[in-house]
Amino acid sequence: MKSTYTIAKGQSQFAQMVREAEKGALAVVTRHEKPVAVLLSAERFQGLWETMELRANPKFMRLAQADRAGRVKYKPLTVLRD
């Protein structure tokens, strides 16, 4: 879910914007009908940040591409037992 606020409306309804973000919604702030900022929950931000960190890791991206291409072999978790 996404809500859109002008800057003036966002200033007067900031607490409402925060409550919506805490529930998982995005609050988009506009100026002259163009998006200029987004308010999102800390949890959602953390997920985005972790995704960006992974995508910036060349080794992870090579492994993800190999998995998508079907070149990764998986083993059962039982192989980890001592």
C-alpha positions as CSV (number, residue, x, y, z in Angstrom):
1,M,0.0,0.0,0.0
2,K,1.2,3.5,-0.8
3,S,0.0,6.9,0.3
4,T,0.9,10.2,-1.3
5,Y,1.3,13.4,0.6
6,T,2.2,16.9,-0.5
7,I,5.0,18.5,1.6
8,A,2.4,20.7,3.4
9,K,0.1,17.7,4.1
10,G,3.1,15.6,5.1
11,Q,4.1,18.3,7.6
12,S,0.7,18.4,9.2
13,Q,0.2,14.6,9.2
14,F,3.7,13.4,9.9
15,A,2.5,11.2,12.8
16,Q,0.0,9.5,10.6
17,M,2.7,8.9,7.9
18,V,4.9,7.2,10.5
19,R,2.1,5.0,11.7
20,E,1.4,3.9,8.1
21,A,5.1,3.2,7.6
22,E,5.2,1.1,10.7
23,K,2.4,-1.0,9.3
24,G,4.5,-1.6,6.1
25,A,3.0,1.1,3.8
26,L,5.1,3.6,1.9
27,A,4.4,7.3,2.3
28,V,5.5,9.2,-0.8
29,V,6.0,13.0,-0.5
30,T,5.5,15.1,-3.6
31,R,6.4,18.6,-4.6
32,H,4.5,20.0,-7.6
33,E,3.0,16.5,-8.1
34,K,6.4,14.8,-8.5
35,P,7.8,12.3,-5.9
36,V,10.7,13.8,-3.9
37,A,10.9,11.6,-0.8
38,V,9.7,8.3,0.6
39,L,9.0,7.4,4.2
40,L,9.3,3.7,5.0
41,S,9.6,1.5,8.2
42,A,13.1,0.8,9.6
43,E,12.4,-2.9,9.0
44,R,11.6,-2.4,5.3
45,F,14.6,-0.2,5.0
46,Q,16.9,-2.8,6.6
47,G,15.6,-5.4,4.1
48,L,16.3,-3.1,1.2
49,W,19.8,-2.3,2.5
50,E,20.6,-6.0,2.9
51,T,19.5,-6.7,-0.6
52,M,21.7,-3.8,-1.9
53,E,24.7,-5.2,0.1
54,L,24.2,-8.7,-1.4
55,R,23.8,-7.3,-5.0
56,A,27.0,-5.4,-4.5
57,N,28.9,-8.6,-3.7
58,P,30.3,-10.1,-6.9
59,K,30.7,-13.6,-5.4
60,F,27.1,-13.6,-4.3
61,M,25.9,-12.4,-7.7
62,R,27.9,-15.1,-9.5
63,L,26.3,-17.7,-7.3
64,A,22.8,-16.3,-7.8
65,Q,23.3,-16.3,-11.6
66,A,24.5,-19.9,-11.4
67,D,21.5,-20.9,-9.4
68,R,19.1,-19.2,-11.8
69,A,20.8,-21.1,-14.7
70,G,20.4,-24.4,-12.8
71,R,24.1,-24.9,-12.3
72,V,24.1,-25.1,-8.5
73,K,23.9,-28.5,-6.8
74,Y,22.2,-28.7,-3.4
75,K,22.9,-31.2,-0.8
76,P,20.7,-32.4,2.1
77,L,21.2,-30.7,5.5
78,T,22.1,-34.1,6.9
79,V,25.6,-33.7,5.4
80,L,26.3,-31.1,8.0
81,R,25.8,-33.5,10.9
82,D,28.9,-34.6,12.8
